[in-house]
Amino acid sequence: MRRKQVLSLSVPPDVRAWVEREAGERRMTMSDFVVELIAKGIQADTIDRSVARLEAAVERGGISAELLRQALATRFMVEKLARGEVRTPATIGYDADQYAAAELTRRQGKP
């Protein structure tokens, strides 16, 4: 059994009465019921934060835009290498990134 530590909480009388009633209905101790509520709250908060991060990424085009940017940069490099148009091999990655950024900007401007 895991060792437990004490956490004292001061709550209004109506909250305590609610906890007592709900714990009793579930045949749980008040401590176990409150720990369960805290664990569920932590899980819900973690899920809410994860959803908010994903929504923000989708709203600003983060995930799909990044995949598209990488695909455009790769296509640029492959085309330049296939045509023999690489003048400075050390800058091909930079050139590809610049092309991809410009292409994304152009595509976002279209309806």
RAWO-V125815 format. One record per backbone hydrogen bond with DSSP energy under -1.0 kcal/mol. CO is the residue of the C=O (numbers start at 1). NH is the residue of the N-H. If there is no record, write none. Layout:
# RAWO-V125815
CO NH
CO NH
This chain:
# RAWO-V125815
12 16
13 17
14 18
15 19
16 20
17 21
18 22
19 23
20 24
21 25
22 26
23 28
24 27
29 33
30 34
31 35
32 36
33 37
34 38
35 39
36 40
37 41
38 42
39 43
40 44
41 45
42 46
43 47
44 48
45 49
46 50
47 51
48 52
49 53
50 54
51 55
52 56
53 57
54 58
55 59
56 60
57 62
58 61
61 65
62 66
63 67
64 68
65 69
66 70
67 71
68 72
69 73
70 74
71 75
72 76
73 77
74 78
75 79
76 80
77 81
78 82
79 83
80 85
88 91
91 95
92 96
93 97
94 98
95 99
96 100
97 101
98 102
99 103
100 104
101 105
102 106
103 107
104 108
105 109
